[in-house]
Amino acid sequence: MLDVLVKAMAFVLTIVLGYTLKRSGLFGKEDYKIVSKIAINITLPCAVISGFAGFKMDYSLFWVLLIGLVSNLIMIGAALFL
């Protein structure tokens, strides 16, 4: 539970830090483009890679994938029919 709280507080701290830096005038109105590129191109891939560090394959989850695929195909077919 403590681990979850620490991660949540890290996200909150990141948001508060960004807001504080914006209010202090360090970032301008057009700087969001640079920050969003950093977040998408660096931070997100790093988070995905570190998330798969302790990944163990559970083959029973393929049934969930199959059920979702079939359900979506049924919904697409119903939409085309209507």
mmCIF file of the N, C-alpha and C atoms, coordinates in Angstrom:
data_MODEL
# 
_entry.id   MODEL 
# 
loop_
_atom_site.group_PDB 
_atom_site.id 
_atom_site.type_symbol 
_atom_site.label_atom_id 
_atom_site.label_alt_id 
_atom_site.label_comp_id 
_atom_site.label_asym_id 
_atom_site.label_entity_id 
_atom_site.label_seq_id 
_atom_site.pdbx_PDB_ins_code 
_atom_site.Cartn_x 
_atom_site.Cartn_y 
_atom_site.Cartn_z 
_atom_site.occupancy 
_atom_site.B_iso_or_equiv 
_atom_site.pdbx_formal_charge 
_atom_site.auth_seq_id 
_atom_site.auth_comp_id 
_atom_site.auth_asym_id 
_atom_site.auth_atom_id 
_atom_site.pdbx_PDB_model_num 
ATOM 1   N N  . MET A 1 1  ? 0.826   -1.192  0.000   1.00 0.00 ? 1  MET A N  1 
ATOM 2   C CA . MET A 1 1  ? 0.000   0.000   0.000   1.00 0.00 ? 1  MET A CA 1 
ATOM 3   C C  . MET A 1 1  ? 0.870   1.256   0.000   1.00 0.00 ? 1  MET A C  1 
ATOM 4   N N  . LEU A 1 2  ? 1.957   1.198   0.733   1.00 0.00 ? 2  LEU A N  1 
ATOM 5   C CA . LEU A 1 2  ? 2.864   2.343   0.797   1.00 0.00 ? 2  LEU A CA 1 
ATOM 6   C C  . LEU A 1 2  ? 3.471   2.616   -0.582  1.00 0.00 ? 2  LEU A C  1 
ATOM 7   N N  . ASP A 1 3  ? 3.756   1.557   -1.320  1.00 0.00 ? 3  ASP A N  1 
ATOM 8   C CA . ASP A 1 3  ? 4.333   1.713   -2.649  1.00 0.00 ? 3  ASP A CA 1 
ATOM 9   C C  . ASP A 1 3  ? 3.367   2.451   -3.584  1.00 0.00 ? 3  ASP A C  1 
ATOM 10  N N  . VAL A 1 4  ? 2.089   2.125   -3.493  1.00 0.00 ? 4  VAL A N  1 
ATOM 11  C CA . VAL A 1 4  ? 1.081   2.796   -4.319  1.00 0.00 ? 4  VAL A CA 1 
ATOM 12  C C  . VAL A 1 4  ? 0.976   4.267   -3.938  1.00 0.00 ? 4  VAL A C  1 
ATOM 13  N N  . LEU A 1 5  ? 0.993   4.560   -2.655  1.00 0.00 ? 5  LEU A N  1 
ATOM 14  C CA . LEU A 1 5  ? 0.911   5.942   -2.204  1.00 0.00 ? 5  LEU A CA 1 
ATOM 15  C C  . LEU A 1 5  ? 2.124   6.763   -2.639  1.00 0.00 ? 5  LEU A C  1 
ATOM 16  N N  . VAL A 1 6  ? 3.285   6.142   -2.607  1.00 0.00 ? 6  VAL A N  1 
ATOM 17  C CA . VAL A 1 6  ? 4.503   6.840   -3.038  1.00 0.00 ? 6  VAL A CA 1 
ATOM 18  C C  . VAL A 1 6  ? 4.420   7.178   -4.526  1.00 0.00 ? 6  VAL A C  1 
ATOM 19  N N  . LYS A 1 7  ? 3.951   6.234   -5.348  1.00 0.00 ? 7  LYS A N  1 
ATOM 20  C CA . LYS A 1 7  ? 3.827   6.499   -6.781  1.00 0.00 ? 7  LYS A CA 1 
ATOM 21  C C  . LYS A 1 7  ? 2.778   7.578   -7.044  1.00 0.00 ? 7  LYS A C  1 
ATOM 22  N N  . ALA A 1 8  ? 1.666   7.523   -6.329  1.00 0.00 ? 8  ALA A N  1 
ATOM 23  C CA . ALA A 1 8  ? 0.621   8.537   -6.511  1.00 0.00 ? 8  ALA A CA 1 
ATOM 24  C C  . ALA A 1 8  ? 1.133   9.916   -6.107  1.00 0.00 ? 8  ALA A C  1 
ATOM 25  N N  . MET A 1 9  ? 1.862   9.988   -5.020  1.00 0.00 ? 9  MET A N  1 
ATOM 26  C CA . MET A 1 9  ? 2.405   11.269  -4.576  1.00 0.00 ? 9  MET A CA 1 
ATOM 27  C C  . MET A 1 9  ? 3.454   11.793  -5.563  1.00 0.00 ? 9  MET A C  1 
ATOM 28  N N  . ALA A 1 10 ? 4.183   10.900  -6.207  1.00 0.00 ? 10 ALA A N  1 
ATOM 29  C CA . ALA A 1 10 ? 5.151   11.333  -7.223  1.00 0.00 ? 10 ALA A CA 1 
ATOM 30  C C  . ALA A 1 10 ? 4.434   11.982  -8.395  1.00 0.00 ? 10 ALA A C  1 
ATOM 31  N N  . PHE A 1 11 ? 3.304   11.405  -8.808  1.00 0.00 ? 11 PHE A N  1 
ATOM 32  C CA . PHE A 1 11 ? 2.527   12.013  -9.890  1.00 0.00 ? 11 PHE A CA 1 
ATOM 33  C C  . PHE A 1 11 ? 1.962   13.364  -9.475  1.00 0.00 ? 11 PHE A C  1 
ATOM 34  N N  . VAL A 1 12 ? 1.442   13.439  -8.263  1.00 0.00 ? 12 VAL A N  1 
ATOM 35  C CA . VAL A 1 12 ? 0.893   14.704  -7.768  1.00 0.00 ? 12 VAL A CA 1 
ATOM 36  C C  . VAL A 1 12 ? 1.997   15.751  -7.677  1.00 0.00 ? 12 VAL A C  1 
ATOM 37  N N  . LEU A 1 13 ? 3.158   15.356  -7.188  1.00 0.00 ? 13 LEU A N  1 
ATOM 38  C CA . LEU A 1 13 ? 4.286   16.275  -7.085  1.00 0.00 ? 13 LEU A CA 1 
ATOM 39  C C  . LEU A 1 13 ? 4.719   16.778  -8.459  1.00 0.00 ? 13 LEU A C  1 
ATOM 40  N N  . THR A 1 14 ? 4.685   15.911  -9.462  1.00 0.00 ? 14 THR A N  1 
ATOM 41  C CA . THR A 1 14 ? 5.028   16.317  -10.819 1.00 0.00 ? 14 THR A CA 1 
ATOM 42  C C  . THR A 1 14 ? 4.052   17.365  -11.340 1.00 0.00 ? 14 THR A C  1 
ATOM 43  N N  . ILE A 1 15 ? 2.774   17.154  -11.090 1.00 0.00 ? 15 ILE A N  1 
ATOM 44  C CA . ILE A 1 15 ? 1.763   18.112  -11.528 1.00 0.00 ? 15 ILE A CA 1 
ATOM 45  C C  . ILE A 1 15 ? 1.935   19.443  -10.808 1.00 0.00 ? 15 ILE A C  1 
ATOM 46  N N  . VAL A 1 16 ? 2.150   19.394  -9.500  1.00 0.00 ? 16 VAL A N  1 
ATOM 47  C CA . VAL A 1 16 ? 2.329   20.619  -8.715  1.00 0.00 ? 16 VAL A CA 1 
ATOM 48  C C  . VAL A 1 16 ? 3.597   21.349  -9.156  1.00 0.00 ? 16 VAL A C  1 
ATOM 49  N N  . LEU A 1 17 ? 4.657   20.613  -9.435  1.00 0.00 ? 17 LEU A N  1 
ATOM 50  C CA . LEU A 1 17 ? 5.901   21.221  -9.896  1.00 0.00 ? 17 LEU A CA 1 
ATOM 51  C C  . LEU A 1 17 ? 5.699   21.922  -11.245 1.00 0.00 ? 17 LEU A C  1 
ATOM 52  N N  . GLY A 1 18 ? 5.001   21.267  -12.163 1.00 0.00 ? 18 GLY A N  1 
ATOM 53  C CA . GLY A 1 18 ? 4.730   21.885  -13.460 1.00 0.00 ? 18 GLY A CA 1 
ATOM 54  C C  . GLY A 1 18 ? 3.892   23.143  -13.322 1.00 0.00 ? 18 GLY A C  1 
ATOM 55  N N  . TYR A 1 19 ? 2.870   23.091  -12.489 1.00 0.00 ? 19 TYR A N  1 
ATOM 56  C CA . TYR A 1 19 ? 2.022   24.262  -12.279 1.00 0.00 ? 19 TYR A CA 1 
ATOM 57  C C  . TYR A 1 19 ? 2.814   25.399  -11.639 1.00 0.00 ? 19 TYR A C  1 
ATOM 58  N N  . THR A 1 20 ? 3.653   25.071  -10.664 1.00 0.00 ? 20 THR A N  1 
ATOM 59  C CA . THR A 1 20 ? 4.457   26.080  -9.982  1.00 0.00 ? 20 THR A CA 1 
ATOM 60  C C  . THR A 1 20 ? 5.452   26.731  -10.950 1.00 0.00 ? 20 THR A C  1 
ATOM 61  N N  . LEU A 1 21 ? 6.088   25.928  -11.792 1.00 0.00 ? 21 LEU A N  1 
ATOM 62  C CA . LEU A 1 21 ? 7.032   26.473  -12.765 1.00 0.00 ? 21 LEU A CA 1 
ATOM 63  C C  . LEU A 1 21 ? 6.319   27.347  -13.798 1.00 0.00 ? 21 LEU A C  1 
ATOM 64  N N  . LYS A 1 22 ? 5.103   26.973  -14.143 1.00 0.00 ? 22 LYS A N  1 
ATOM 65  C CA . LYS A 1 22 ? 4.342   27.796  -15.075 1.00 0.00 ? 22 LYS A CA 1 
ATOM 66  C C  . LYS A 1 22 ? 3.975   29.136  -14.441 1.00 0.00 ? 22 LYS A C  1 
ATOM 67  N N  . ARG A 1 23 ? 3.518   29.104  -13.203 1.00 0.00 ? 23 ARG A N  1 
ATOM 68  C CA . ARG A 1 23 ? 3.107   30.329  -12.519 1.00 0.00 ? 23 ARG A CA 1 
ATOM 69  C C  . ARG A 1 23 ? 4.298   31.238  -12.223 1.00 0.00 ? 23 ARG A C  1 
ATOM 70  N N  . SER A 1 24 ? 5.477   30.660  -12.049 1.00 0.00 ? 24 SER A N  1 
ATOM 71  C CA . SER A 1 24 ? 6.655   31.476  -11.763 1.00 0.00 ? 24 SER A CA 1 
ATOM 72  C C  . SER A 1 24 ? 7.220   32.143  -13.019 1.00 0.00 ? 24 SER A C  1 
ATOM 73  N N  . GLY A 1 25 ? 6.728   31.750  -14.191 1.00 0.00 ? 25 GLY A N  1 
ATOM 74  C CA . GLY A 1 25 ? 7.174   32.381  -15.424 1.00 0.00 ? 25 GLY A CA 1 
ATOM 75  C C  . GLY A 1 25 ? 8.321   31.666  -16.110 1.00 0.00 ? 25 GLY A C  1 
ATOM 76  N N  . LEU A 1 26 ? 8.703   30.496  -15.609 1.00 0.00 ? 26 LEU A N  1 
ATOM 77  C CA . LEU A 1 26 ? 9.795   29.759  -16.236 1.00 0.00 ? 26 LEU A CA 1 
ATOM 78  C C  . LEU A 1 26 ? 9.382   29.208  -17.598 1.00 0.00 ? 26 LEU A C  1 
ATOM 79  N N  . PHE A 1 27 ? 8.133   28.811  -17.722 1.00 0.00 ? 27 PHE A N  1 
ATOM 80  C CA . PHE A 1 27 ? 7.607   28.313  -18.987 1.00 0.00 ? 27 PHE A CA 1 
ATOM 81  C C  . PHE A 1 27 ? 6.672   29.341  -19.588 1.00 0.00 ? 27 PHE A C  1 
ATOM 82  N N  . GLY A 1 28 ? 6.771   29.514  -20.905 1.00 0.00 ? 28 GLY A N  1 
ATOM 83  C CA . GLY A 1 28 ? 5.880   30.423  -21.616 1.00 0.00 ? 28 GLY A CA 1 
ATOM 84  C C  . GLY A 1 28 ? 4.690   29.665  -22.186 1.00 0.00 ? 28 GLY A C  1 
ATOM 85  N N  . LYS A 1 29 ? 3.889   30.374  -22.973 1.00 0.00 ? 29 LYS A N  1 
ATOM 86  C CA . LYS A 1 29 ? 2.687   29.768  -23.530 1.00 0.00 ? 29 LYS A CA 1 
ATOM 87  C C  . LYS A 1 29 ? 2.989   28.713  -24.585 1.00 0.00 ? 29 LYS A C  1 
ATOM 88  N N  . GLU A 1 30 ? 4.087   28.842  -25.288 1.00 0.00 ? 30 GLU A N  1 
ATOM 89  C CA . GLU A 1 30 ? 4.414   27.902  -26.358 1.00 0.00 ? 30 GLU A CA 1 
ATOM 90  C C  . GLU A 1 30 ? 5.334   26.765  -25.907 1.00 0.00 ? 30 GLU A C  1 
ATOM 91  N N  . ASP A 1 31 ? 5.744   26.754  -24.666 1.00 0.00 ? 31 ASP A N  1 
ATOM 92  C CA . ASP A 1 31 ? 6.665   25.734  -24.187 1.00 0.00 ? 31 ASP A CA 1 
ATOM 93  C C  . ASP A 1 31 ? 6.004   24.377  -23.990 1.00 0.00 ? 31 ASP A C  1 
ATOM 94  N N  . TYR A 1 32 ? 4.672   24.340  -24.031 1.00 0.00 ? 32 TYR A N  1 
ATOM 95  C CA . TYR A 1 32 ? 3.998   23.063  -23.844 1.00 0.00 ? 32 TYR A CA 1 
ATOM 96  C C  . TYR A 1 32 ? 4.356   22.076  -24.957 1.00 0.00 ? 32 TYR A C  1 
ATOM 97  N N  . LYS A 1 33 ? 4.693   22.579  -26.142 1.00 0.00 ? 33 LYS A N  1 
ATOM 98  C CA . LYS A 1 33 ? 5.060   21.702  -27.255 1.00 0.00 ? 33 LYS A CA 1 
ATOM 99  C C  . LYS A 1 33 ? 6.337   20.923  -26.937 1.00 0.00 ? 33 LYS A C  1 
ATOM 100 N N  . ILE A 1 34 ? 7.304   21.609  -26.380 1.00 0.00 ? 34 ILE A N  1 
ATOM 101 C CA . ILE A 1 34 ? 8.577   20.962  -26.027 1.00 0.00 ? 34 ILE A CA 1 
ATOM 102 C C  . ILE A 1 34 ? 8.369   19.968  -24.896 1.00 0.00 ? 34 ILE A C  1 
ATOM 103 N N  . VAL A 1 35 ? 7.635   20.380  -23.883 1.00 0.00 ? 35 VAL A N  1 
ATOM 104 C CA . VAL A 1 35 ? 7.407   19.508  -22.734 1.00 0.00 ? 35 VAL A CA 1 
ATOM 105 C C  . VAL A 1 35 ? 6.595   18.287  -23.143 1.00 0.00 ? 35 VAL A C  1 
ATOM 106 N N  . SER A 1 36 ? 5.607   18.460  -24.007 1.00 0.00 ? 36 SER A N  1 
ATOM 107 C CA . SER A 1 36 ? 4.810   17.315  -24.435 1.00 0.00 ? 36 SER A CA 1 
ATOM 108 C C  . SER A 1 36 ? 5.632   16.363  -25.298 1.00 0.00 ? 36 SER A C  1 
ATOM 109 N N  . LYS A 1 37 ? 6.538   16.881  -26.113 1.00 0.00 ? 37 LYS A N  1 
ATOM 110 C CA . LYS A 1 37 ? 7.414   16.016  -26.898 1.00 0.00 ? 37 LYS A CA 1 
ATOM 111 C C  . LYS A 1 37 ? 8.342   15.207  -25.994 1.00 0.00 ? 37 LYS A C  1 
ATOM 112 N N  . ILE A 1 38 ? 8.850   15.843  -24.943 1.00 0.00 ? 38 ILE A N  1 
ATOM 113 C CA . ILE A 1 38 ? 9.693   15.123  -23.991 1.00 0.00 ? 38 ILE A CA 1 
ATOM 114 C C  . ILE A 1 38 ? 8.889   14.033  -23.306 1.00 0.00 ? 38 ILE A C  1 
ATOM 115 N N  . ALA A 1 39 ? 7.672   14.371  -22.889 1.00 0.00 ? 39 ALA A N  1 
ATOM 116 C CA . ALA A 1 39 ? 6.838   13.399  -22.179 1.00 0.00 ? 39 ALA A CA 1 
ATOM 117 C C  . ALA A 1 39 ? 6.489   12.216  -23.071 1.00 0.00 ? 39 ALA A C  1 
ATOM 118 N N  . ILE A 1 40 ? 6.127   12.471  -24.314 1.00 0.00 ? 40 ILE A N  1 
ATOM 119 C CA . ILE A 1 40 ? 5.707   11.402  -25.218 1.00 0.00 ? 40 ILE A CA 1 
ATOM 120 C C  . ILE A 1 40 ? 6.889   10.585  -25.721 1.00 0.00 ? 40 ILE A C  1 
ATOM 121 N N  . ASN A 1 41 ? 7.983   11.236  -26.078 1.00 0.00 ? 41 ASN A N  1 
ATOM 122 C CA . ASN A 1 41 ? 9.093   10.538  -26.724 1.00 0.00 ? 41 ASN A CA 1 
ATOM 123 C C  . ASN A 1 41 ? 10.127  9.969   -25.771 1.00 0.00 ? 41 ASN A C  1 
ATOM 124 N N  . ILE A 1 42 ? 10.165  10.437  -24.541 1.00 0.00 ? 42 ILE A N  1 
ATOM 125 C CA . ILE A 1 42 ? 11.162  9.935   -23.593 1.00 0.00 ? 42 ILE A CA 1 
ATOM 126 C C  . ILE A 1 42 ? 10.510  9.271   -22.396 1.00 0.00 ? 42 ILE A C  1 
ATOM 127 N N  . THR A 1 43 ? 9.626   9.994   -21.733 1.00 0.00 ? 43 THR A N  1 
ATOM 128 C CA . THR A 1 43 ? 9.059   9.494   -20.484 1.00 0.00 ? 43 THR A CA 1 
ATOM 129 C C  . THR A 1 43 ? 8.157   8.284   -20.696 1.00 0.00 ? 43 THR A C  1 
ATOM 130 N N  . LEU A 1 44 ? 7.275   8.336   -21.686 1.00 0.00 ? 44 LEU A N  1 
ATOM 131 C CA . LEU A 1 44 ? 6.349   7.236   -21.918 1.00 0.00 ? 44 LEU A CA 1 
ATOM 132 C C  . LEU A 1 44 ? 7.057   5.935   -22.298 1.00 0.00 ? 44 LEU A C  1 
ATOM 133 N N  . PRO A 1 45 ? 8.006   5.943   -23.234 1.00 0.00 ? 45 PRO A N  1 
ATOM 134 C CA . PRO A 1 45 ? 8.713   4.684   -23.510 1.00 0.00 ? 45 PRO A CA 1 
ATOM 135 C C  . PRO A 1 45 ? 9.489   4.148   -22.309 1.00 0.00 ? 45 PRO A C  1 
ATOM 136 N N  . CYS A 1 46 ? 10.066  5.038   -21.516 1.00 0.00 ? 46 CYS A N  1 
ATOM 137 C CA . CYS A 1 46 ? 10.775  4.584   -20.313 1.00 0.00 ? 46 CYS A CA 1 
ATOM 138 C C  . CYS A 1 46 ? 9.817   3.939   -19.316 1.00 0.00 ? 46 CYS A C  1 
ATOM 139 N N  . ALA A 1 47 ? 8.626   4.507   -19.191 1.00 0.00 ? 47 ALA A N  1 
ATOM 140 C CA . ALA A 1 47 ? 7.631   3.934   -18.281 1.00 0.00 ? 47 ALA A CA 1 
ATOM 141 C C  . ALA A 1 47 ? 7.178   2.562   -18.766 1.00 0.00 ? 47 ALA A C  1 
ATOM 142 N N  . VAL A 1 48 ? 7.012   2.401   -20.067 1.00 0.00 ? 48 VAL A N  1 
ATOM 143 C CA . VAL A 1 48 ? 6.604   1.104   -20.613 1.00 0.00 ? 48 VAL A CA 1 
ATOM 144 C C  . VAL A 1 48 ? 7.707   0.066   -20.407 1.00 0.00 ? 48 VAL A C  1 
ATOM 145 N N  . ILE A 1 49 ? 8.940   0.440   -20.675 1.00 0.00 ? 49 ILE A N  1 
ATOM 146 C CA . ILE A 1 49 ? 10.063  -0.494  -20.509 1.00 0.00 ? 49 ILE A CA 1 
ATOM 147 C C  . ILE A 1 49 ? 10.213  -0.907  -19.051 1.00 0.00 ? 49 ILE A C  1 
ATOM 148 N N  . SER A 1 50 ? 10.137  0.047   -18.136 1.00 0.00 ? 50 SER A N  1 
ATOM 149 C CA . SER A 1 50 ? 10.278  -0.304  -16.723 1.00 0.00 ? 50 SER A CA 1 
ATOM 150 C C  . SER A 1 50 ? 9.057   -1.075  -16.226 1.00 0.00 ? 50 SER A C  1 
ATOM 151 N N  . GLY A 1 51 ? 7.896   -0.859  -16.842 1.00 0.00 ? 51 GLY A N  1 
ATOM 152 C CA . GLY A 1 51 ? 6.713   -1.614  -16.454 1.00 0.00 ? 51 GLY A CA 1 
ATOM 153 C C  . GLY A 1 51 ? 6.813   -3.083  -16.835 1.00 0.00 ? 51 GLY A C  1 
ATOM 154 N N  . PHE A 1 52 ? 7.515   -3.378  -17.923 1.00 0.00 ? 52 PHE A N  1 
ATOM 155 C CA . PHE A 1 52 ? 7.685   -4.761  -18.345 1.00 0.00 ? 52 PHE A CA 1 
ATOM 156 C C  . PHE A 1 52 ? 8.882   -5.439  -17.684 1.00 0.00 ? 52 PHE A C  1 
ATOM 157 N N  . ALA A 1 53 ? 9.520   -4.804  -16.754 1.00 0.00 ? 53 ALA A N  1 
ATOM 158 C CA . ALA A 1 53 ? 10.710  -5.380  -16.114 1.00 0.00 ? 53 ALA A CA 1 
ATOM 159 C C  . ALA A 1 53 ? 10.385  -6.692  -15.401 1.00 0.00 ? 53 ALA A C  1 
ATOM 160 N N  . GLY A 1 54 ? 9.278   -6.738  -14.679 1.00 0.00 ? 54 GLY A N  1 
ATOM 161 C CA . GLY A 1 54 ? 8.923   -7.956  -13.950 1.00 0.00 ? 54 GLY A CA 1 
ATOM 162 C C  . GLY A 1 54 ? 7.756   -8.688  -14.578 1.00 0.00 ? 54 GLY A C  1 
ATOM 163 N N  . PHE A 1 55 ? 7.594   -8.562  -15.892 1.00 0.00 ? 55 PHE A N  1 
ATOM 164 C CA . PHE A 1 55 ? 6.447   -9.132  -16.595 1.00 0.00 ? 55 PHE A CA 1 
ATOM 165 C C  . PHE A 1 55 ? 6.565   -10.641 -16.702 1.00 0.00 ? 55 PHE A C  1 
ATOM 166 N N  . LYS A 1 56 ? 5.480   -11.329 -16.357 1.00 0.00 ? 56 LYS A N  1 
ATOM 167 C CA . LYS A 1 56 ? 5.396   -12.775 -16.541 1.00 0.00 ? 56 LYS A CA 1 
ATOM 168 C C  . LYS A 1 56 ? 4.159   -13.037 -17.392 1.00 0.00 ? 56 LYS A C  1 
ATOM 169 N N  . MET A 1 57 ? 4.326   -13.789 -18.460 1.00 0.00 ? 57 MET A N  1 
ATOM 170 C CA . MET A 1 57 ? 3.247   -14.045 -19.406 1.00 0.00 ? 57 MET A CA 1 
ATOM 171 C C  . MET A 1 57 ? 2.195   -14.967 -18.781 1.00 0.00 ? 57 MET A C  1 
ATOM 172 N N  . ASP A 1 58 ? 0.944   -14.545 -18.835 1.00 0.00 ? 58 ASP A N  1 
ATOM 173 C CA . ASP A 1 58 ? -0.178  -15.357 -18.366 1.00 0.00 ? 58 ASP A CA 1 
ATOM 174 C C  . ASP A 1 58 ? -1.051  -15.652 -19.583 1.00 0.00 ? 58 ASP A C  1 
ATOM 175 N N  . TYR A 1 59 ? -0.967  -16.866 -20.075 1.00 0.00 ? 59 TYR A N  1 
ATOM 176 C CA . TYR A 1 59 ? -1.629  -17.215 -21.322 1.00 0.00 ? 59 TYR A CA 1 
ATOM 177 C C  . TYR A 1 59 ? -3.146  -17.266 -21.202 1.00 0.00 ? 59 TYR A C  1 
ATOM 178 N N  . SER A 1 60 ? -3.671  -17.302 -19.988 1.00 0.00 ? 60 SER A N  1 
ATOM 179 C CA . SER A 1 60 ? -5.128  -17.309 -19.834 1.00 0.00 ? 60 SER A CA 1 
ATOM 180 C C  . SER A 1 60 ? -5.736  -15.961 -20.225 1.00 0.00 ? 60 SER A C  1 
ATOM 181 N N  . LEU A 1 61 ? -4.942  -14.914 -20.277 1.00 0.00 ? 61 LEU A N  1 
ATOM 182 C CA . LEU A 1 61 ? -5.450  -13.602 -20.658 1.00 0.00 ? 61 LEU A CA 1 
ATOM 183 C C  . LEU A 1 61 ? -5.714  -13.492 -22.159 1.00 0.00 ? 61 LEU A C  1 
ATOM 184 N N  . PHE A 1 62 ? -5.251  -14.458 -22.945 1.00 0.00 ? 62 PHE A N  1 
ATOM 185 C CA . PHE A 1 62 ? -5.567  -14.449 -24.364 1.00 0.00 ? 62 PHE A CA 1 
ATOM 186 C C  . PHE A 1 62 ? -7.062  -14.636 -24.606 1.00 0.00 ? 62 PHE A C  1 
ATOM 187 N N  . TRP A 1 63 ? -7.744  -15.301 -23.667 1.00 0.00 ? 63 TRP A N  1 
ATOM 188 C CA . TRP A 1 63 ? -9.197  -15.437 -23.780 1.00 0.00 ? 63 TRP A CA 1 
ATOM 189 C C  . TRP A 1 63 ? -9.869  -14.071 -23.681 1.00 0.00 ? 63 TRP A C  1 
ATOM 190 N N  . VAL A 1 64 ? -9.367  -13.222 -22.818 1.00 0.00 ? 64 VAL A N  1 
ATOM 191 C CA . VAL A 1 64 ? -9.918  -11.871 -22.696 1.00 0.00 ? 64 VAL A CA 1 
ATOM 192 C C  . VAL A 1 64 ? -9.725  -11.116 -24.006 1.00 0.00 ? 64 VAL A C  1 
ATOM 193 N N  . LEU A 1 65 ? -8.572  -11.265 -24.618 1.00 0.00 ? 65 LEU A N  1 
ATOM 194 C CA . LEU A 1 65 ? -8.297  -10.645 -25.902 1.00 0.00 ? 65 LEU A CA 1 
ATOM 195 C C  . LEU A 1 65 ? -9.260  -11.151 -26.971 1.00 0.00 ? 65 LEU A C  1 
ATOM 196 N N  . LEU A 1 66 ? -9.479  -12.435 -27.007 1.00 0.00 ? 66 LEU A N  1 
ATOM 197 C CA . LEU A 1 66 ? -10.380 -13.022 -27.992 1.00 0.00 ? 66 LEU A CA 1 
ATOM 198 C C  . LEU A 1 66 ? -11.824 -12.563 -27.771 1.00 0.00 ? 66 LEU A C  1 
ATOM 199 N N  . ILE A 1 67 ? -12.273 -12.533 -26.529 1.00 0.00 ? 67 ILE A N  1 
ATOM 200 C CA . ILE A 1 67 ? -13.631 -12.070 -26.217 1.00 0.00 ? 67 ILE A CA 1 
ATOM 201 C C  . ILE A 1 67 ? -13.798 -10.606 -26.617 1.00 0.00 ? 67 ILE A C  1 
ATOM 202 N N  . GLY A 1 68 ? -12.814 -9.780  -26.341 1.00 0.00 ? 68 GLY A N  1 
ATOM 203 C CA . GLY A 1 68 ? -12.883 -8.375  -26.720 1.00 0.00 ? 68 GLY A CA 1 
ATOM 204 C C  . GLY A 1 68 ? -12.919 -8.192  -28.221 1.00 0.00 ? 68 GLY A C  1 
ATOM 205 N N  . LEU A 1 69 ? -12.115 -8.947  -28.944 1.00 0.00 ? 69 LEU A N  1 
ATOM 206 C CA . LEU A 1 69 ? -12.088 -8.862  -30.404 1.00 0.00 ? 69 LEU A CA 1 
ATOM 207 C C  . LEU A 1 69 ? -13.432 -9.270  -31.001 1.00 0.00 ? 69 LEU A C  1 
ATOM 208 N N  . VAL A 1 70 ? -13.984 -10.379 -30.530 1.00 0.00 ? 70 VAL A N  1 
ATOM 209 C CA . VAL A 1 70 ? -15.270 -10.856 -31.036 1.00 0.00 ? 70 VAL A CA 1 
ATOM 210 C C  . VAL A 1 70 ? -16.379 -9.861  -30.688 1.00 0.00 ? 70 VAL A C  1 
ATOM 211 N N  . SER A 1 71 ? -16.361 -9.329  -29.483 1.00 0.00 ? 71 SER A N  1 
ATOM 212 C CA . SER A 1 71 ? -17.378 -8.348  -29.075 1.00 0.00 ? 71 SER A CA 1 
ATOM 213 C C  . SER A 1 71 ? -17.324 -7.101  -29.949 1.00 0.00 ? 71 SER A C  1 
ATOM 214 N N  . ASN A 1 72 ? -16.139 -6.624  -30.236 1.00 0.00 ? 72 ASN A N  1 
ATOM 215 C CA . ASN A 1 72 ? -16.001 -5.453  -31.098 1.00 0.00 ? 72 ASN A CA 1 
ATOM 216 C C  . ASN A 1 72 ? -16.461 -5.748  -32.521 1.00 0.00 ? 72 ASN A C  1 
ATOM 217 N N  . LEU A 1 73 ? -16.169 -6.923  -33.037 1.00 0.00 ? 73 LEU A N  1 
ATOM 218 C CA . LEU A 1 73 ? -16.636 -7.278  -34.377 1.00 0.00 ? 73 LEU A CA 1 
ATOM 219 C C  . LEU A 1 73 ? -18.158 -7.360  -34.423 1.00 0.00 ? 73 LEU A C  1 
ATOM 220 N N  . ILE A 1 74 ? -18.778 -7.864  -33.371 1.00 0.00 ? 74 ILE A N  1 
ATOM 221 C CA . ILE A 1 74 ? -20.241 -7.910  -33.295 1.00 0.00 ? 74 ILE A CA 1 
ATOM 222 C C  . ILE A 1 74 ? -20.811 -6.502  -33.265 1.00 0.00 ? 74 ILE A C  1 
ATOM 223 N N  . MET A 1 75 ? -20.206 -5.610  -32.493 1.00 0.00 ? 75 MET A N  1 
ATOM 224 C CA . MET A 1 75 ? -20.692 -4.231  -32.422 1.00 0.00 ? 75 MET A CA 1 
ATOM 225 C C  . MET A 1 75 ? -20.528 -3.504  -33.760 1.00 0.00 ? 75 MET A C  1 
ATOM 226 N N  . ILE A 1 76 ? -19.431 -3.750  -34.451 1.00 0.00 ? 76 ILE A N  1 
ATOM 227 C CA . ILE A 1 76 ? -19.233 -3.153  -35.778 1.00 0.00 ? 76 ILE A CA 1 
ATOM 228 C C  . ILE A 1 76 ? -20.272 -3.679  -36.750 1.00 0.00 ? 76 ILE A C  1 
ATOM 229 N N  . GLY A 1 77 ? -20.531 -4.973  -36.693 1.00 0.00 ? 77 GLY A N  1 
ATOM 230 C CA . GLY A 1 77 ? -21.561 -5.561  -37.550 1.00 0.00 ? 77 GLY A CA 1 
ATOM 231 C C  . GLY A 1 77 ? -22.944 -4.989  -37.242 1.00 0.00 ? 77 GLY A C  1 
ATOM 232 N N  . ALA A 1 78 ? -23.269 -4.809  -35.971 1.00 0.00 ? 78 ALA A N  1 
ATOM 233 C CA . ALA A 1 78 ? -24.566 -4.224  -35.586 1.00 0.00 ? 78 ALA A CA 1 
ATOM 234 C C  . ALA A 1 78 ? -24.657 -2.793  -36.069 1.00 0.00 ? 78 ALA A C  1 
ATOM 235 N N  . ALA A 1 79 ? -23.565 -2.033  -35.966 1.00 0.00 ? 79 ALA A N  1 
ATOM 236 C CA . ALA A 1 79 ? -23.577 -0.651  -36.429 1.00 0.00 ? 79 ALA A CA 1 
ATOM 237 C C  . ALA A 1 79 ? -23.770 -0.572  -37.942 1.00 0.00 ? 79 ALA A C  1 
ATOM 238 N N  . LEU A 1 80 ? -23.126 -1.441  -38.670 1.00 0.00 ? 80 LEU A N  1 
ATOM 239 C CA . LEU A 1 80 ? -23.295 -1.458  -40.118 1.00 0.00 ? 80 LEU A CA 1 
ATOM 240 C C  . LEU A 1 80 ? -24.716 -1.875  -40.498 1.00 0.00 ? 80 LEU A C  1 
ATOM 241 N N  . PHE A 1 81 ? -25.290 -2.787  -39.750 1.00 0.00 ? 81 PHE A N  1 
ATOM 242 C CA . PHE A 1 81 ? -26.656 -3.249  -40.014 1.00 0.00 ? 81 PHE A CA 1 
ATOM 243 C C  . PHE A 1 81 ? -27.674 -2.128  -39.758 1.00 0.00 ? 81 PHE A C  1 
ATOM 244 N N  . LEU A 1 82 ? -27.442 -1.375  -38.687 1.00 0.00 ? 82 LEU A N  1 
ATOM 245 C CA . LEU A 1 82 ? -28.386 -0.297  -38.362 1.00 0.00 ? 82 LEU A CA 1 
ATOM 246 C C  . LEU A 1 82 ? -28.170 0.885   -39.269 1.00 0.00 ? 82 LEU A C  1 
# 
